[in-house]
Amino acid sequence: MVLSQFPRLTKWLIRFAATMFLCAMIFWAGAHLMVPGFVKKSVAEFGDKIGYDLAYQDLSISPLRLKIELDSLHLAKEGGSKLLEFKKLAITLKWTKLILGELGFDEILLEDPKVLVEKRLPKSAHSGVWNWQEFIASVEKSLPSSDPSKPKKPLKISIDELLVNSASFSLQDDSRKLKEELKPFTMKMLDVANYDKNGVVTGVRGQYDFNLGALQIAIPGMNKSVAYQHVAITGGLDNPQPGKLGAQLNMRLDDGRINSHWDFNTDSKSVYGKVEIQNLSMAPIISLLPANKELVGESGVMNAGLTVGIGGSADVVSGDIHISDLSVLEKGQKTPLIVWKMADVRKLEYRSLKSKQRSSNALAIDEIVINAPTLQFEVNEDGFSNFRRLFSKPAADSKPDTVHSSKPDKSSEFNLDIRSINLRNGEVFFSDLAMRPNLKLDLKKFNATLLGVSNTPGRFATVAMDGAVVGSGSMRAKGQASFDDPRRNHDITMTYRNLPLSAFNPAVMTFAGYQIASGRLNLNLNYRAKDGELNGSNQIIIKKVVLGDEVPEFTGKKLPLGLAIALLEDSDHTIDVTVRIARNVDSPEFSASGLVWQAISNVLTNIATAPFRALAAIMGLGGEEDINAVPGEAVFLAADQDRLEQFGEYLVKRPNSSLEVIGTYDSVQDRKELARAKADTAILKDAGFKLTPGEPVPAPSLSDPRVQAGLKAAYAQYVGRIKLGQRLLMLPDGEKRNEQLHAELIAGIEVTDSELKELAKTRAKAAYGFMVKADPSLKDRIQLGEVKTVEAGKEGIPLDVAISIK
């Protein structure tokens, strides 16, 4: 009605509307017909200018909606691989933002993008440069130079929503032989802007969401990879104030989550973060352990709360870690290597100090608690444990031990300090497949406490352990060890009680050739090492042992266990033996168990071949020699007399053994020394000296006139008076004449074989007398045997005995 009253105004409005419509049509026609072709041509020319193939299939523009769609773009180095390609890019601008001078996007949609980031070892001049670095440098070179003195007003940029679907990312580095591909993944970003809430351009803020799908990443230098079936990243960025950036980073790894918030300070160049880990699977992490054979994590989840500080003089990570229901297997095995119900690491702090002179890393933990751990310890057919096979360095990679010849590297240090470690209600399964049959033992209800664990030289940790062994037995240990090198410095005492001997049948059958029918074993062990010098004491107490059958077709060195039991077992049916070892642990052939077994084997072997030596070792009397008689005499020195008496006392308490004393002689040494003994005895008696029975014949002093008179009398008796007269007339009086007469006297005394045998019998009777001195009842258990010849040793003529079962 109003327009009808103003025909002129109506006419002008119609003309204006027509004009605007015509302009819109022209603008629309230009945007759809002319601009796409112009842009496509310009893009191709720009690509040629910078040396790249830059092209797309189609471009559509919706000017009224401010929407641009670009189809099938690709970017590639001439003659090289594609850096970028995508199926579709749709961009929608916002009128309201453009009017205010801001580049505002309502929506950006990117479909099927493929990005390649690579660094090859090419023959070109750009060797060792990433492809995107090369592309950016080419673009910057083609742009006109700007005037640095001219002030620039920062451009505000905002994106309400950015969507990336079915993306693919490839990373290749020929110098490191690295080749990784991430596909397909999606990305979503909301409310992205480069300015804060006050409109000041400071950085980037917004919310983001990455859905990476299945992910497998190789770890450089380890030949290992981490794999997850579903990976998603969400979070946001914010700028609370200039110079600071906040980032919320939330990761979903299968059923686990890692939620973290990071504060970046660009002024101090420091980072502070809080990390919360929830139900993170341990399986991918277990596969990264530096083992010689792949380890498989069957189960196990981690929960943790950590704080991270990076920057300044030190980087610090602190917090608590909880790992539950862990099960780790060696690949190809059915039985788990290690299992535990729960493990807590409390008040952990890892600190890395940075200095120009040296770096220092320190790990401090208040407490480690592991509940219900189970450990599988296995020795294979070649004698190597599963842990040695898994974690020891190959022989080709190991370097000679230079501990004593080189100084430690002080440029980098690692300090460990753990206040306490507690293992509760654990179990250890031990098996030795090198024995036939296999030895299998188990330790249950195992508890261990370690206090003050540190790798600081000179500091010792307190150790306490206890548990139940093979059912009815028990174990307890206490002492201290230096964790700087516990093998070289420790003092540990271990006791085992009421162990069934039959459980050790595989070891006895393998090394001794017998079975054990029954019996109980107690052990008291003490091992002390200082700077590598080890001294060990092994007290072995066996009660009511019953020896079983011999192993048929045994090919090893069969030990005389029957004789050993008869000789060692007392009236209470108890064997109490202490075996000591001493060795430097740094020697290549060192093995504590090997030394103990060798010492036991030596004792058992000597029971049959050298009983006195074996008994001396068992009783702790020391010495490696047998009981020895003085050459030429039926006399034992005081030390050997005491040992014979002690052996008698020992036998009184061992009623199951009998002993046969065998007199011995050396046909050469004893013949010579018996003649000397006869000569010296005659000289001393004729000189008027009184000899003590049972004592060695002393050497006469030829300077004594009485001895000289006795020498002449003995010479006349054994050599002859005529010969004596001739020597006295022909030889001048003096020392040389006396020595010659003494030598001729000894040579003139004839010793028969029957005299040597009688000497051996007398020696046996003397030894018998010392042994039965402790208890006359031994007369029924000690017999005299037939004499035999032996070779004299450094200490005299060794006495021989034979042990038998009563």
C-alpha angles and dihedrals in degrees: 000000000000093000091050089058091054107045092170092055090047091052093051093048091052091050091048092049091048091049093050091047091050091049090049091050091049091047091047092048092048092047092050101035110025109023098055092054092045092049093047091051092047092049091051092048092049090051091052089049094057094037099253135118103239116171144134136198104231141000124197126184128197101193097183092052092036089231127147125190122192121189131203103350122178134183121196139160110249104268092002142091124293114267094192140006135160140176099227141358120192120186125184119189128204120237092205093057095044092052089056092051096256127126097233125177121199093192139354117194122186120185126199099345117182119198125187121196112183144159114195134182095242131167091239126103090256094069113159096015123124113245093238091050088055092048094050091048090053092050093048091049092055095050120091115258117257129224107251092199093059111092116240125213110218114243117233114226127187135172121194094193134003119186127186117184131191094357126178127202124189126190122191129174115173093187090063097029088240120157121166134161129193116197148192106004137147131217132198126185126182133194095000117177140157094223135066128245090276092057096253114141103235110136141301129320135170146094124285139188125190120187105192098172115203112004132193119174125182114224109230115242095010103074086225133112139205117225132190127174096216127023125177132170125198135165144101146256128227139174107217091177140341113297093022133091127186123202130187110201118185119177128190114202107182104296093345130088135203112195117185141164122204130194115200119197109196093187097057093027091230135135129208122187143174117209127192119188119197126187094333111176114242095204097090091044093050090056089062095061111120096247128146089232126038116269120212124210107215094180143346137119131208129217120181145159114209139170121207128199120184125180140042118057096329143028113220134192117182140163144081131302128199122190117183137186095007120179122176126184134187105240111263094022126109099204117072116248093214134002133177136173097215140355126187125193106193128197096357118182124181113187127186114193116202122211137155091233098047144336124240127198123191132185117195123180126180096203142353116197121184117185123203098351118182121198128191110208113183134175112204130217091275093054097254121130121231091244092052091049091048103043111019118102116252114259091245091056098044118100127215115273107264098167094121098036102049134049120239117260107258094184090085126027136182119199121194123196121170116172096203141352119198127188114188131196094345133165132214123195114200124190132171112200092181089076124078110247096026117256113232125180132164133204115204136181086029116180126178135178125191118185126193099009108186138151092216107125112253096021118115128203122218113240128197127169139166138170149143117273126206094338107294100032130089137209131203130175135178138166140088138284136189107234090199082079111343093181092062100038123037145110111206130167119196130183128192121191135195098355114170109242091212089068088067094051094113090058094044092046092048098047105024106028097236140096125230114228097190144333142116130253133210123184131195110188130180123180121182124178128178119184090340098310105123126199116181133184120197116187109191118194117185122184128200096345117186116196116223133200126316117256108256117239091006109181101187132080105295111217122216096247094158093056090042092054092046092050098040103038115093130207090278090057091250129135115203115184130163118203119189128198133189127184143133109261091212092068110109094234095048117136121157094202090046092052092049093049092046091052091049091046091051092052093049093046092049091053087072100031103030110012096172091053091048092049091048090054092046094048093045094241092138128216131099097231131097127234105290132197122214108262112260093010139080089232134118121201119245095262092053091045089057091048092051090052091048091050088054091052089049093052092051088068093044103067096169097070135072128199134211115199112211120200115222140193139182108229093212105034096038093046090056096042094043089056089050091049092050092048095047092045091053092046094050094045093049088048089057099252120141116224123213114235114241093023125109114263105258121229109256119239105238091199090069111096089217091054090047089055091048090049091055092048093050091045091054091049099049104024104025141263094252091055090047091052091051092051092048091052097042101040123063115241113263148081096308092054091051092050091049092049090049092051093046090049092056091045091049094057111092119213117199129207090247089057090052091051091048089051089054092050091050090052091052091049091050092051089046090053093053093048098049090045090087094057128359089213087076089074088084093052100042118067135178115243135197116292121248140184123258138171117262117244132207091272098045138269110342117230116227130216136178123215121213136174112255 
